[in-house]
Amino acid sequence: MRRTVRLAILALAMGLASACSHLPELPQIPSVGSPRGPEATPGLAPRERVRLAVDLLDQGDEGRAEVELRAVLEEQPTNGAAQRLLQQITEDPHTLLTGTPRAYTVRQGDSMSALADRYLGDALMFYALARYNDLEAPNQLSAGQRLMIPMRPGVTIASASAPAGSTPPGPGSAPLGLRGGDPERANQLRLQGLQQLNTGNVDSAISLLRQAQALDAGNPAIQRDLDRALRLQAALGSGRG
């Protein structure tokens, strides 16, 4: 009798094991502590968030930049800078940049935002221009690198060959009397420009940084700060719309 009971239990167990092997696999339920995607930085005003997004895009951190930009648009749906920056992430750059493409060899001191400002007429299009050239980040430029730039109407081949750092002078460009070599004075002007940038006086910062650049041409730190200020100026100008 006991033997019969044991055999019945064994047969039942084998039958259950066989049935379980044919059951479909259930999807795994993520645990409570599983990692999520990037989240917007808490406590930032829309203007500060746009600035952060610009810096993130320059580094190629597209995911975090998109989160910050969408947070801006949730609070300010008509923020022009956030709309244009997000557009450069989500849309085909060949649709956004429709000018005639011309070959350009990167020179020492060039940056994507300066090239966008010079040849597209809009420093804020720096990320679209980087994507147009299949770069992971706009800050990956190096001398000798070859780019294709879809130039806006009115830009000639001669102007496309202008030396690096020769962006057309605009408001706040360095007076002729300041041109020359004075790295010490240039560094003082750069620090003043950064102070103005940190307090939100972007136009004043650009003026000071252009003066610094005229006194120490080719200084990569000055060029980098000026590029950032130009991007912010374009972003904040769009944000007013």
Buried (B, 14 or more C-beta within 10 A) or exposed (E): EEEEEEEEEEEEEEEEEEEEEEEEEEEEEEEEEEEEEEEBBEEBEBBBBBBBBBBBBBBBBBEBBBBBBBBBBEEBEEBBBBBBBBBBBEEEBEEBBEBEBBEBEBBEBBBBBBBBBBBBBBBBBBBBBBBBBEBEBBBBBEEEBEBBBBBBEEBEEEEBEEEBBEBEEEEBBBEEEBEEEBEEBBBBBBEBBBEBBEEEBBEBBBBBBBBBBBBBBEBEEBBBBBBBBBBBBBBBBBBEE
